């Protein structure tokens, strides 16, 4: 005789954006960070732009973080990587807070 087990699970959905926000708050509360999404699919342009990366370190990568001393350097990195035709989606965080991404046009206002 087969019995059916009744379950009462609690099910939650968490977006990668929410997880990234929590990561930035927890691990980079004082840093300036460029977040590069799906970096393994854009490794060639990242390398062409002067970043030294081991291919193996991106084997299961969804997000690559680049920590820089100056927020203006974050915008510079985003602008350089955005010059390629098929560039990654990127975000800039400072002190754990999302400032902008490469889809928004706020950089001029923020860096002025």
C-alpha positions, 0 to 999 in steps of 0.5 A, spaced: 500 500 500 502 506 497 501 512 502 501 519 501 505 524 505 502 531 506 507 536 506 507 544 509 513 547 506 514 554 506 517 556 499 521 563 498 523 566 492 530 570 492 533 574 486 540 574 484 539 582 485 537 581 492 543 576 494 548 581 491 545 587 495 546 582 501 553 580 499 555 587 498 552 590 505 555 584 508 562 583 505 563 590 502 560 595 507 566 600 506 568 598 499 567 601 492 565 595 487 563 594 480 559 588 479 560 584 473 554 579 471 555 573 467 563 574 467 564 567 464 561 569 458 565 575 457 572 573 459 575 575 453 573 582 453 575 583 461 582 580 459 582 585 453 581 590 458 587 588 462 584 584 468 588 578 469 583 572 471 584 565 471 579 561 467 578 556 472 576 561 477 570 563 473 567 556 471 561 556 475 561 564 475 554 568 475 557 575 478 564 577 478 566 583 483 572 588 482 573 592 488 577 599 487 579 604 492 576 610 488 568 610 486 571 614 479 575 608 478 569 604 478 565 608 473 572 608 469 572 600 469 564 600 467 565 605 461 571 601 458 568 594 459 561 598 456 565 600 449 565 592 447 559 591 442 557 585 447 558 587 454 556 584 460 551 587 465 554 591 470 553 595 477 556 599 481 556 599 489 559 604 494 559 602 501 554 596 500 549 601 496 547 600 489 549 607 485 547 605 478 548 600 472 550 600 465 543 601 463 542 607 467 544 614 465 546 617 472 553 616 471 554 624 469 550 626 475 553 622 480 561 623 478 560 631 477 
